[in-house]
Amino acid sequence: MHTLPSHAMRPLCLNPSLCSSRFPFFSFSIPIFHKFKNNPTIYKKSQKGPPFFSIRCCGSGSVTAKPSWELRRNRAAVQEPDEKVVALRQLFTKPGIGIDAYIIPSQDAHQSEFIAECYMRRAYISGFSGSAGTAIVTKDKAALWTDGRYFLQAEKQLNSSWKLMRAGNFGVPQASEWLTDVLAPGGRVGIDPFLFSYDAAEELKEVISKKNLELVYLYDLNLVDEIWKESRPKPPNKPIRVHDLKYAGIDVVSKLSSLRAELVAAGSSAIVISMLDEVAWLLNLRGSDVPHSPVMYAYLIVEIDAAKLFVDDSKVTSEVMYHLKKAGVELRPYDSILSEIRRLAAEGAHLWLDTSSVNAAIVETYKAACDKYLMNRGSRGKTKNKQYFESDSLPVGPSGVYMQSPVSLAKALKNPSELEGMQNSHLRDAAALAQFWCWLEEEIHKNMKLTEVDLADKLLEFRSKQDGFLDTSFDTISGSGANGAIIHYTPEAESCSVVDPNKLFLLDSGAQYVDGTTDITRTVHFGEPTAREKECFTCVLKGHIALDEAVFPENTPGFVLDAFARSALWKIGLDYRHGTGHGVGAALNVHEGPQSISFRYGNVTPLQKGMIVSNEPGYYEDHAFGIRIETKLVDLSLLSIEEMEWLNSYHSQVWEKVSPLLEGSARQWLWKNTRPITKQ
């Protein structure tokens, strides 16, 4: 599965003996918390990806983009009434609100990609269910921005009250720019500050202030929740579990000790960890609050001599309580995070805040508390964001240390136990996939009528029989024919297609196991693929091989390598609308940073030993097909001798590692599909 603006055959790998079916595993020997090269005096934005309002055009200047309402077919000329949007607008003029526009992002208070159903506010208000997008409602307009992965999906799901803004396409304004165009000077733009990182809120504020627009923080209520009311799902409350040390590799006490050493070096006395996967990794805990991601809703504050976990204690079992107590971690109510932030400021704490991920509500609360502290001390004026050059020359009173979270990189650099778990889980997952493809071929040959949902459900059945299976790692993308061109297509039982054996079928799926996380895509054809389909497919394969075999200097950032995967497609005038590779968590989020391989050059995080990175070029022909990798579709005449050797070597490794986990017809299927191939 691909990150913000796909998948192929095998990982980019510096050590072939460590490779499984998808990701590169770089062997390593490093400290838990790798030293950052960021100078805190110049650190501005997260290295995790672009901030909220910064999607830029990456296409040709000859492209002319039109809003969705100009392109939709079979729609009435009159806009459809949208009762939710009408109800939302009625709140704009209520006392204490007084706004002219309201922004509804996709995120929860932790900037999560996947979120609990009760926080899916943008999906509720707009009807668009994709994982990425931002909705804005004004008094007379409603617009939704999303990236290239979701254009076709959004076209299907948005009613005519909404305009689809294809973020990144030429001629499409950024959301902040659009606001300055449609609102009169003096207008007020409302947001829930818990749902925006501080950086994103500040960037928005800066842009709209140039047109005399005011950004209004609505701390006490979320307007979507106000109209959602009783039908809103309840917050998740499933129990938290301990992540076994044999999979985690490093105990909690050691991780906290290393983090505290980072605090001292940065001149900080405490740090707020708000990213859910960082909290889970640091404490060796896992949860079930978020679909597809084994995390729990919680904040963590680590001080030099204490640590506090802010979580709903109804989720905390006696085993988890004992686990935390051994590590010196205390429990606090989830909703008490802001009061703790105020307490830290009142005590003069120098608080480390990653403003690219910590929400604006927390940062603004800390800044206000710092100002109050100084006023109480007789100081005048506002606090400044002072940085620390030497730990023995700290400013008087509380002051923020604004740098990227050190947990992000430490988590990305996998230890040997995490790498072993990832390899083992991928092998079991590969066995489940082999069983599935064997079953599917047999059903197709029987002329059985199967839907896209039938196939997704059957794959889940095979995976669930594997040891350590917990959940899928994202919604299975099971797309036949044109549906495969919808980059993040999710079939629904009432509207999905019957799988056509004479069209390409794309299956993008993954799983969460107790010891690892998987993400794998294959494209198959059960009839005779066209020459065009084989050409496109083979160019995707060539790009995957090129990236896999790339040799690059140490500390090379991922964007430098992105062109390797696109080059073969570029030569025939094609491209794809998403990044090439993303980090993958070890029994954690299927997408993790800070590393990536993408055309987005803003992420300068170097690729390092221990990181796991996907290698997934693709190609999608709108309304026709989508492509990632399977052998039958290869046009051997387009492959070089070296590429043929790569392919046969890969198949040999698959047979050697996966066949011991199979028997009967599935083993025979794997043997048939991993035999050496030669040019005729």
N, C-alpha and C positions, 0 to 999 in steps of 0.2 A: 504494500500500500504506500502511496506516495504522499509526501508532505506538500506544503504550500508550494503551489505552483509556488517508475512504474516498475515492470518487474521482469527479470529475465532469468538466466539460467543458473548462474552460480556466482559466488561472491568474488569481489575484488580481494585478493588474498596474497600476502607476502610470504605465507608459510603454508604450502598446499597440504601438508599433513594435518593441519588444524581445520581445514575447510569442511563445511557441510554443504547444504543445498542452496544457501542464499547469501550469507553475509561474510565479509572479511573479518578474520580474527587475527589481531596483531599481538604476538607474544611480547611480554614486557617484564620489567622489574623496576618499579617506581614507588615513591612514597604515596600514602593514601591521598593526601591533598597536594596536588602538583602546584608548584609556584606559578602564579599568574604573571604575565609580562605586562599586564595593563598598568599604566601609570594612573593612579587615582585622580591626579590633577587634571587629566585630559579625558577620562572616561565619560562618555556621554550616553551611548545607547547600548542596548543588549547585543551580544553577539549571537543570540538565538534566532534571529531572523528579523524581518522588517517590522517596524512599529505599526500601530494601528492604521494610520492614514498615509502610508508611504509607498503604496503599490504604484509602480511606474510602468510605462509602456515598454515592452521588450520586442515589439514587432516592427515591421517595416513601416516607414512613413507613408506608404501607399495604401495602407489599410484604412478604411473608413468604417467606424463602428456605429451602429444604430442601437437605440434603446429597444428593449424587448417588445414594447407595445407596437413598434413599427413592423416587427418581424413575425408576430404570432399569426397563426392561421385559425380559421374557424372561430373567431372571437367577435362578439357583438361590438358595434361602434361605441355604444354607451358603456361607461365603466360600471362594473358590477359593484353593488353596495357591499361594504365590508364592515360588519357590525363591530368587530373588535377594534378596528382603526377608529371608527366613529366614537366608540366608548373611550378610547384612549385620549382622543382630542378633547373630549368633554372635561377631562381632568386638568387640562392645561391652565384653565382660568380659576381653579380652586384656590382658596386662600393658602398662602405659604408655598405655592408652586409658581404660578405666573410665568409660564414659558411659552415660546413660540415654536419650539421643535424639541423632539425627544429622540435620543439615540439608543438603540437596543443592540448591543454587541452579542456575539455568540458565547462569550466566556462566562465562567462563574467567578467567584471572588478570588480564585487561585490561578486564573489565566489558563485553565485546562482546555485541551483540545476536545476530549470526550467529557461530557458532564452528566450529572444525574438528571433524570427527567424533570424534576421539580425546578431545575434551573434553565430549562430549554425555553427561555423567554422569547428569543428571536424566532424560533421555529413556531411557537404558539401564535405570535402576533402576525407573522407573515405567511405561514403555511409552507415555507421552504425548510426542508429538514436536513440539508447538507450541513457538514460539520464546520464550515467556514463561511462567514458572511456577516454583514452589518446592515441593520435596518434603520432608516430614519423616517420619522413621521413628523410632518409640519401640519399647520392648520388646514392646508389644502392639497398636500402632496404626500406620497409615500414611495420610497425608493429603497432598493436593496442592492448592495454591492457584494459580489462574490468573484472568485477567481476562475481560471479556465477549466479547472476540474469539474465545475458545477454548472456551467452555462446551460447545457441541455436539460439538466435536472430542474434548474430554476425555471426554465421556460415552461416546463410541464406543471410545476407546482404553484407558481404565483398566479393570482387572479388579476383581472384587468385594472384593479385599483392600484396595483404596484407597477413601478418601472424597474426593470432589471438593468443594473449598471455593470457592464462587463469590465471589472477592474483589470487594469493593465493594458487594455486595448487602446489604440490610438483614438484620441478624441473623447475619451471618457474621463470626466473630471474626478479627482479624488473627492471623497465624501466631504471633507472640510471645505474644499473649494466650492463644491455644489451648495453647501450651506450659505457661503458668502454671496452666492449668486441669487438664491431664492428668498433670502430673508432681508428685510429692510434694516438699515443701520439702527442700532439700539435694541435689536432683537435678543432674546434670551434662549440659550440652548441648554436643555436639561440633560443630566446624566446621573446614573447611579454610580458613585465613586468607588464602590466595592468591585465593580465590573470592569474597570479600566486600570491598567497599570499606570503608575505615576507618570512615566515617560509619555505614554500615549495621551493622557489627559493634558499634560503640559504642551505637547505638540499641537493638539487640537486647539487649546486656548490661544497659543501664539498665532496660529493661522487665522482664526476667526476674529481675534481682537483687531487685526489690521483693517477690518471692515466694521469696527465698532460693535461687534457682537460679544455678548457676555456668556461665559460658561458657568452654569449653575449646578452646584453639587447638591443633590437631593439625598441626604444621608439617611433620613428616617423612613423613607418608603420607596418602593420600586413601583412605578406606575403600571407596568404589565401585571405585576402581582395583584394590584388593586382591582383589575378587571377579570383576572383569572379566578380569583376568589376560591370558593369551596371545591371547584373542579381541579384545582392545582394538585398534583401528586404530592404525597407526603415525603419529607426528607428521608433518605435511606438510613437504615439503622441495623444493618447486618453486623455480626461480630467481627472484630479485628483478629488476626492470627499472627503468630510469630513466624518469621521467615527463618527456616533452619540454618544454623551456622554452616552446615556442610554445603549449602548453596550460596550463602552470603559471603563466606570466605573470611570476613573480618568482623570481630565482635563490636558491639555498640560502644563500649568504653573506649576502645582504641580509636574508633571513628570520631567520637566527641573530643578525645584528647588532641587528635590531629587538628580538628576544627578550631579548638581553643588556641592552639599555637598560631593558627592563621589570624585569629582575632588580635592576639598580642602584637603580631608583626605589623598589622594594619593600624594599630592604635585604636582599636575598638574594644569595648567592654561587653558587648552583646550583639547578637545577630538575629534577625527575623527570617525564618525559612517559611515561605508560603507556597512554593510549588509542591504539589501533592506527592509527586514521585521522589522529590528530594527528601521530604519528611519520611516517607516509607523506607527509602534506601538508608538514610542515616540511622534510623532506629531499628533496622531489620524487622520491620513490620509489613504486613500486607492486609488489604481490605477488599471490600466488595461494594463500595459506595458508587462507583462510576462504571458504566457499561464498558466492558472490554479491557479495563485497566485495573490491576489489583491494588488499588489505593483507597485511602479513607480521607474524608474531609477533616482536616486538622491544620493548625498552625503550630510551629515550633519556635520557641525562643531559647537560644543557648547563650548563657552568660559564662563568665570565667569560672565561676564556682557553682553554677546551678543550671538546670534545664527544665523547661515547662512545656508540656504538650497540651494544646487547647483543642479539645475533642469532646464529643458527646460521650459521657462516661457509660451510657447504656450499651455501647459497643465494646467496652473494655472487659474482657474475660479475666478470670483470676490468673490464668497463665500469662496473659499480657501484662497484667498489673505487676506480677512478680518479675517478669522480664524487664519492665521499665524501672522498677524499684532497684534492681541490681545495678542498673546503669546510672542511678541517681536522677531519674527523670520524674518530675511531679506532674500531676494532672490538674488542669484548669478547665472550666466550661468553655466551649467553643466560642460563644458569643461575648466572652469577657476579654477578647484580644485588645480592643481599643483602650479599655481601662488599664490593662497592663502596660501598654505603650505609654500612657500618661504617667504611670508610676515610674517607669524607667527614666523618662525625661525629668521628672521631679527629683530623682535621685542623682541627676547629672550624668546619666549613662551616655556613652559615645556609641550610638547604635548603627550597626552595619545594615544598610538597606540596599537591595538590588532593585533599583527603581524601574528596571525593565520588566520585572515580574511582580513585585509587591504592589498591591493595589493603592490607588490614590487616597482612599479613605485612611489607611494606616499611615502613609507618609505625611499627609496633611495633618493628621492628628498629632503626630510626633513634632512636626514643625510648630504647630500652634502651642503645644506644651512646652517646647523650648523657649518660645517667645514669652510665655507666661513665667517661666523660671527666671529669665533674665529681668523681666519687669519686677518680679518679687525681690530680686537682688539689687534693684536700683539701677539696672542698665537701661539704656534707651535704644530704640530702633529695633529693627528686625534681625533675627539670626541670619547668619550667612552659612552656606554649605561649605564649611571649612574642611579641608583635607589634611591628612596627617603625613608629615614627612619623616618625623622621628617620634618613636613611642614615648620618649621622655620629655616632649615639648607639646603637650596636649593643650587645646584651648580651655579656658575656664568655662565650666558649666557644660550642659549637654550639647552635643553636636553630631551631625550625621556623617557617616562614612559611606559614600555612595559609589559602590563598585559591584561588579558582577558577583553573584553568589559563588563562593569557592566550592560548594557542594556539586554544582553542575558539572564541572570538569572531572572532579574526583569520581563521580558516579559514572561518567562516560568511559573512564579508563578502567576496564574490567580487570579484576584479579583472576588468578588461575582457576579458582573454584567457580566463579561466574562464567568463565569461558567454557569450562568443562560442562556445566549445566546447559549452556546454550547449545553446544554441539550435540549433547545427548538428546535434548528435546527436539532438535531438528531432525535427528535420525528417526525418532519415533513418529514425528509428524510426516516425514517422507514415506514411512511405511503406510500410514493412514491414507496418504494421497495415492500411493500405488494401488491400494485396495479399492479406492474410489474409482480411479480411472479404469481399472479392470472391470469393475461392476458396470460402469457406464457404457463401455464398449459392448459388453454383452447385451445390455438393455437396448442399445441402439440397433444392434444387429437383429434383435427380435422385433424391431419396429414398434417399440413401446413409446407411448405418448408421455413425455416428461416435461414438466415446466421448469423454469429457472429456480423457483422456490423448492421444487422437489429435489433438485440437485444440491442446493445449499443445505437442505435438511439432511440429505443422505450423507453428505460429507461430514456434517456435524456428528452424525451417528458413528461413522468410522473413527473420527477423532476422539469421541468421548470414551471409546473402548481402550484408548492408550493410557498407559500408566501416567499418573500425575496430571491428567487433563483437568483444567478448571473452567475454561471459558474460551470463546473466540477472542481474538485480539482486535478485531474490528468487524463491522457488518460485512458478511460475505458478498462480494461483487460477482454475481452470476449472470452474465450477459450474453444472449444469443443474438448474432447479427448486429443490427444497428444499436441495440442496447449496450453492446460492448464498447461503443464509441463514447458513451457517457462515463466519464473517467471514474466517478465514484457512484455508479449506479447501484441501487439496492432494490432488488425485486420485491414486489408486494403480491400476496396471494391473489388478490382480487383483480390485479391489472397486469401481471407479468406475462411474458411470452412463453409459448411452447418452444422447446429447444429444437431447432431445425438442423438436421444432420448435414444439410447442404450449405450451411453458413458457418462462419467462424464462431466459436464459442470461447469466451474469455472467463476464466475463474481466478479471481484475486481473493485470497483468504489467508487467515492466520489463526494462531491459537495461543492461549496462555496455559502454560504448564507450571507445575510447582517449581521447576528448576530452570525455566527459560521461556522465551517469547519468540514466536515464529511469524513469518510474513512471506508468502510465496504466491507467484502468479504463473499460470500457464494458459496458452491459447491453443486450441485444437480444432481440427476439421475432420469430420467423419466421412466426408465424401471426397471430391476432387477440388482442391483450392485453385483459384484462378492464378494466372501468371502475376497479376498485380498484387494479390494477397501474398504470394510467395516472395515477391521482390521486397515489399514493405517489411515483411517478417524477417527476411534475411538481413536487411539493413539494420533492424533492431538488434539482431543477434551479433552482427559485426561490431556494433557500438558497444554492446556488453563485453565482448571479448577484448576490444581495444582498451576499455577501462580496466578490465581485470588484469591485463598484462602491462598496464602503465607502470613505468619506473620513474619515480619523482624524488626530489630532494626532501630531506627531513624538514618538517615544519611548513610544508606546502599546504595552503588552505584549499578547501574542497572546490571552490569555484574555478580554480585553475584547471582542474581535471574534467570539468563538465563537458567541455567541447570534445573530448575523446569519445564520449558516448553518443554525441550527436553528429559526428562528422560524416558517417556513412549515409545518414538520412539527409543531411544538408546537400550532399553531392547529387541527390535526385530531387532536390527542392522541397524537402519535407522537414518537419520538426514536431515537437510535442510541447504541450502547455503546462509543464510541471517540472519540478526539480528532478534530478537523476538519482539522488541517494539521500537517505536520512539515517541518523543514528537510531539504534534499537536498544531498549533497556533489557537488562538481564532479569527475567521474571518481573518486568515492570512495563512501562508504556511502550507501545510498538513504535512510537515516534519519540525520540529524545534528542536533545541538543547536548552541547552547543555546536557540534560538528554537523556538516551537511555537504553534499555535492550538488551544486545548483548554479544556474546562471546568475543568481543574485549575488553580486560581488560584495555586498555589505558584510557578509559573514566571513571574517578573516581568521576564524579558529583553525589552527593547523591540525591536519590529520596526524594522529600519534599512535604509537604501539599501545594495544589494549582496547582501542575503540572498535566498535562494531558498526559497519556502515553498509547500507543496502546498495545494490547496483541494479538499477531498474529503468533503463530507457524504454520507450514505448512508441506506438504510433496509433492515432485515432482518426479515422475518416468519418466526419460527421454524417449521421444517418446511414452509415454503411457497416463499419466494423471497428473493433479495437484490437490491438495486438500487444502481447508479450510472448513468451517463448515456448515452442514445442517442435520436435525434430521433423515431423512429416511436412511441415511448411517450409523447410529450408530449401532454397534453390542452390544446390551444391556448386553450380557453375559460377556463382558469385563469391564463393569462399576461396581464400588463398590456401596453400598447402599448410601454412602455419595455423590458420584458423581451423582447418580440418583436424589437425593434430590436437588442437585445444579441445575441440568438441568430443573427439574420441577419448581423450584423457579424462574429460569430465564424466562421460558415460561409464568408463571403467571404474572411477572412484564411486559413482553411485551404486553400481552393482556390488562392488566390494563391501561397501558400508551398510547398504540398505537390505540387500538380499537375505542376510542372516535373520532379519526380523520378519520375513515373509515366508509363506508356504503355499502350496497348491497353485491355483490359477493366478493369484496375484504375483507370486514369484515367477511364474512363466511369463506373465505380462511384462514384468520388469526386465527379464532376460531378453525378450523380443525387442524392447524399446531401448536397450543400452548396448546393442551389438555395434561393432565398429562399422562406420559407413565410409564408402569410397566413391570417388567420381567414376562414372561409367565411361 
